[in-house]
């Protein structure tokens, strides 16, 4: 495997994110925690849940049931 398959993809507007809400399908990405924080997920049935992360953690929020992801606190790179 080369570095290209193992690298974290980032793009304009997805680096060092500290606030904001992304909606589906744009929210269904990998979130890499730079500074400890919380993501709030809203699902298709309108229920919500939070994910607490520390620096270095990453989560893949690729589920089609996730309607939106809000950065509640912390700093995240999104790829």
Residue pairs with C-beta under 8 A, 6 or more apart in sequence:
8 30
8 32
8 58
8 77
8 79
9 79
10 77
10 78
10 79
11 79
14 29
14 77
14 78
14 79
15 77
16 34
16 75
16 76
16 77
17 71
17 75
17 76
17 77
17 78
18 71
18 74
18 75
18 76
19 71
20 70
20 71
21 27
21 68
21 69
21 70
21 71
22 29
22 68
22 69
22 70
22 78
23 67
23 68
24 64
24 66
24 67
24 68
27 61
27 66
27 67
27 68
27 69
28 61
28 62
28 63
28 64
28 66
29 60
29 61
29 62
29 78
29 79
30 58
30 59
30 60
30 61
30 62
30 78
30 79
31 39
31 53
31 58
31 59
31 61
31 69
31 76
31 77
31 78
32 57
32 58
32 76
32 77
32 78
32 79
33 53
33 54
33 55
33 56
33 57
33 58
33 74
33 75
33 76
34 55
34 74
34 75
34 76
34 77
35 55
35 74
35 75
36 52
36 53
36 54
36 55
36 74
37 52
37 53
37 71
37 72
37 73
37 74
37 75
37 76
38 50
38 51
38 52
38 53
38 72
38 73
38 74
39 50
39 51
39 53
39 59
39 61
39 69
39 70
39 71
39 72
39 76
40 48
40 49
40 50
40 69
40 70
40 72
41 48
41 49
41 50
41 51
41 61
41 66
41 68
41 69
42 48
42 66
42 67
42 68
42 69
42 70
43 49
43 65
43 66
43 67
44 64
44 65
44 66
44 67
50 72
51 59
53 59
53 74
53 76
61 69
